[in-house]
Amino acid sequence: MSAADDRLLTPGEVAATFRVDPRTVTRWATAGKLTSIRTPGGHRRFRSSEVAALLRGDSPQGGGR
């Protein structure tokens, strides 16, 4: 999958994937378990490829927050 095809997910979408509360996803981002991207409005977004890798049990890819 190329970077252009990598969809950005909301905390709610990631939470639904893992069946956790969206606040848990935010805690994961704060702890560095997932890399988040901030929108101009300050909201977090997550790369679908990184979420899929975490779901498979792979170590996260990517850089900073």
N, C-alpha and C positions, 0 to 999 in steps of 0.2 A: 504494500500500500504506500503510495507517495504522500508526502506532507500535504499536498493539495487535496487529497481524498480523505485526510484525517479529520473526521467530524469532531466538533467541540460539544461536549456534554455538560449539562447543568448538574449541580450537586444532587438534585432530585432524581435525575436520570441515572446517575452513578449509584445513588442509594438504592434505587429500585433493582438495579442489576445485582447488587450484593445483599439485598433485603435487609438494609440497615436504615437508620434515621439519617436524613441529610446532614444533621449536625456532626454525625460520626465521620462523614466524608470530609467535612471542613476540618475536623481534628486530624484526619489522616494527612491532609494537605499541610497543615501547620507543622506536623511532626516530620514531614518530608517523605512520607510513604507514597504520595502522589504529587506530581507537579501540577500546579494550577497556573492558569493564565488569567489575568485580571482584565475585565472589560473596562472601557472608559468610565462606566458608572460604578466601578468597584466590585462587580460581581465576579465570582470564580467560575472558570470553565476548565474542563479537563479533556485531554486528547483521548479519543476513543481507542486508539492503538495502545496507549499506556494502560488504560482501564482493562482492556482485553488481556494484556500481558500480566497484569496483577491478578486477574481472574484465573489465568492459567497457572499462576504461581511463579512466573518469571520475575526476575528483579526489574524494578522500574527503569525505564530509559529516559533520557532527556537531561535537561540542565536545571537551572534555577527556577525560582518561582516568579 
